Amino acid sequence: MTDKLSPERRSANMGKIQSKDTSPEMIVRKLVHNLGYRYRLHRKDLPGKPDLVFSGRKKIIFVHGCFWHQHANPICKIARIPKSKTYYWIPKLQRNIERDSQHQKLLEAEGWRILIIWECEVRNTVELKEVVSKFLSN
């Protein structure tokens, strides 16, 4: 299957994708702040530059995009592999998964507890609030 967009247009689209301050991340940050918790953002001294860091609690929240981090939940419709240029996408997305796993292992070895929130999970704010509250209160 070929790409519906020209290479120039595809490149422009891909160039607009952010790694920080994404919509799902902003939803989680606002929810956490409204719950009364304070955090640091994207600490460069920690593996994977976690999205939200609660140093005093030794807890971290990652907000993962379902496509980029390949959410393994079969219900998730966002985490699909593109049909074109699979020779490029499959290794790239696999490297992301491997890197995420490596970062988690390093953080856990340093005593951090980790919560991963997937892009598709931020839509259900009631459930999200419950999960985040439970994670941060323990």
C-alpha positions in Angstrom: 0.0 0.0 0.0 1.3 3.4 -0.8 1.1 6.5 1.4 -1.8 8.8 0.5 0.4 11.9 1.2 3.3 13.1 -0.7 6.7 12.6 1.0 7.0 16.4 1.6 3.5 16.5 3.2 4.2 13.4 5.3 7.5 14.9 6.5 5.7 18.2 7.4 3.1 16.2 9.4 5.7 14.1 11.2 7.7 17.3 12.0 4.8 18.7 14.0 4.6 15.8 16.4 5.7 16.8 19.9 7.5 14.8 22.5 6.5 17.0 25.3 3.4 18.9 26.3 1.1 16.6 24.2 -2.6 16.8 24.7 -2.8 13.5 26.7 0.1 14.7 28.9 -1.6 18.0 29.5 -4.8 16.3 30.5 -2.9 14.1 33.0 -0.9 17.1 34.4 -4.1 19.1 34.9 -5.8 16.2 36.7 -2.8 15.5 38.9 -2.5 19.2 39.8 -6.2 19.4 40.6 -5.8 16.4 42.9 -3.3 18.6 44.8 0.0 16.9 43.8 3.0 18.8 42.7 5.6 17.3 40.4 8.6 18.1 38.2 8.5 17.7 34.4 10.9 15.7 32.1 13.8 15.3 34.5 16.8 14.8 32.2 18.8 13.1 34.9 16.4 10.1 35.0 16.3 7.4 32.3 13.6 8.2 29.7 13.0 11.8 30.9 9.8 10.9 32.7 6.8 13.1 32.0 5.9 13.6 35.7 8.3 13.0 38.6 7.2 13.0 42.2 10.6 12.9 43.9 9.5 12.8 47.5 7.2 9.9 46.8 9.8 8.2 44.5 7.1 7.8 41.8 7.0 8.5 38.1 4.2 8.8 35.6 4.9 8.3 31.9 2.2 9.4 29.4 2.7 7.2 26.4 1.3 7.8 22.9 -0.3 4.5 21.8 1.2 4.6 18.4 4.7 5.6 19.2 5.0 3.2 22.2 2.8 0.5 20.6 0.2 0.0 23.2 -0.3 -3.8 23.4 -4.0 -3.7 24.5 -6.0 -5.3 21.6 -8.9 -2.8 22.3 -6.7 0.2 21.5 -7.3 1.3 17.9 -4.5 3.9 17.9 -1.6 1.4 18.2 -1.5 0.1 14.7 1.5 -0.4 12.5 1.3 1.6 9.2 0.7 -0.4 6.1 3.3 1.5 4.0 7.0 1.5 4.6 6.9 -1.3 7.1 10.6 -1.8 6.6 11.0 1.6 8.4 8.2 1.5 10.9 8.5 -1.9 12.4 12.2 -1.6 13.5 11.6 2.0 14.7 8.6 1.2 16.8 10.3 -2.0 18.1 13.3 0.2 19.2 10.9 2.5 21.1 9.4 -0.5 22.9 12.9 -1.9 23.8 14.0 1.6 25.0 10.9 2.0 27.2 11.6 -1.4 28.8 15.2 -0.6 29.4 14.3 2.8 31.0 11.7 1.1 33.2 14.2 -1.5 34.4 16.8 1.2 35.3 14.3 3.3 37.1 12.9 0.4 39.1 16.5 -0.6 40.0 16.9 2.9 41.5 13.7 2.3 43.6 11.2 4.3 41.5 7.6 3.2 41.2 6.2 3.7 37.7 2.7 4.3 36.3 2.2 4.3 32.5 -0.8 6.1 31.2 -1.7 5.4 27.6 -3.1 8.0 25.3 -6.3 6.0 24.8 -6.9 5.9 28.6 -7.0 9.7 29.1 -10.5 9.8 27.6 -12.1 8.2 30.6 -11.3 10.9 33.2 -13.3 9.2 36.0 -11.2 6.0 35.7 -8.0 8.0 35.1 -8.6 10.0 38.3 -9.1 6.8 40.3 -6.0 5.1 38.9 -3.8 8.2 39.5 -5.1 8.8 43.0 -4.5 5.2 44.0 -1.0 5.3 42.5 0.1 8.5 44.2 -1.6 7.9 47.6 0.1 4.5 48.3 
